[in-house]
């Protein structure tokens, strides 16, 4: 006997199509909800930093780490070559200017100085002989000048006598003319002789001056040679700490070789490096400060190195007042370099929102504090503690400045 089968309901037959249609409809509703309604995230207010926007004092400054260095470091160079005979001062020793650091020996230099002394003694003997010769010649020249003057005087008397005798008739006119001719001849001869004596006198004086100049030059040459022995003793050029010594006993040292360093500890400076962003704003004389053990110590920029290396440049600062009591070389301090004067501005504390939003937006709380929404902002200047807000927020607004790595692209935060 055949059994009549009942037909299945239509929704059974089309159940897969119906399920697919319902899923698609749910997806469409979800998409529309995302578009129309803002995405929300529930957060706990105690887990995030919520601050109030203030109208307070804002000062732009740079906060960097600086290292204490001596105000001056000098290289110690060998003035003469030689072998290290004795080391007097060890590394780390505190020296006064002129204190002995080490002693060199150079037998060849000593022999050279002895040769210079022998040469100087020979030259002094030669100069002395020349001076004696010139002195004798000067005596001779003076004697000749005296004789010439005496001769002229005698001729003048003789001519006067001849003229008197001619007037008295004792001598003829021819004899007088002969006497006058002899007088004129002897006069011109004597004048030439006197002129020659004057030239010889001038030449002798110039020669004497040359001898004196040569003697002084020889004396200076000997003095320089003797002073070279002082170069065998290496001394401290300034008072300070011998921080480095690069020689050992018996080592050969060449002239001009760097053998150590000495640091001037009479004053200290703080060395730091700044980002190239500040290179146009950092100049010598800008004020700065360090805070240490609840005290503030003022500084000022003494030197700016304009060369940029690895996106930073070097700056030196000196203390403009009292130094920290326990300052040490190599000790680090936090240095605040002021870039301007304090001004009134709308400010908020720094937070990680800047790294995630680029300072373009921030979450601002509603008046009841139950939710926070995105608002666009404009950030002006900044310092290590605050951002200056030039647009988008008002005094008294409350904003979230931390936790942005967890928020993603959420449009609205529900605060519990």
Secondary structure, DSSP 8 states (H G I E B T S, - for coil): ---------HHHHTHHHHHHHHHHHHHHHHHHHHHHS--EEEE-GGGS-EEE-EEEEE--EEEEEEEEEEEEEEEEE-SS-EEEEEE-S-TT-EE-TT-EEEEEE-HHHHHHHHHHHHHHHHHHHHHHHHHHHHHHHHHHHHHHHHHHHHHHHHHHHHHHHHHHHHHHTSS-HHHHHHHHHHHHHHHHHHHHHHHHHHHHHHHHHHHHHHHHHHHHHHHHHHHHHHHTTGGGEEE-SSSEEEEEE---TT-EE-TT-EEEEEEEEEEEEEEEEEEGGGTTT--TT-EEEEEETTEEEEEEEEEE----BTTEEEEEEEESS---TT--TT-EEEEEEE-S--EEEEEEE--THHHHHTTSEEEEE-TTSSEEEEEE-EEEEE-SSEEEEEES--TT-EEE-S-HHHHTT-SEEEE-
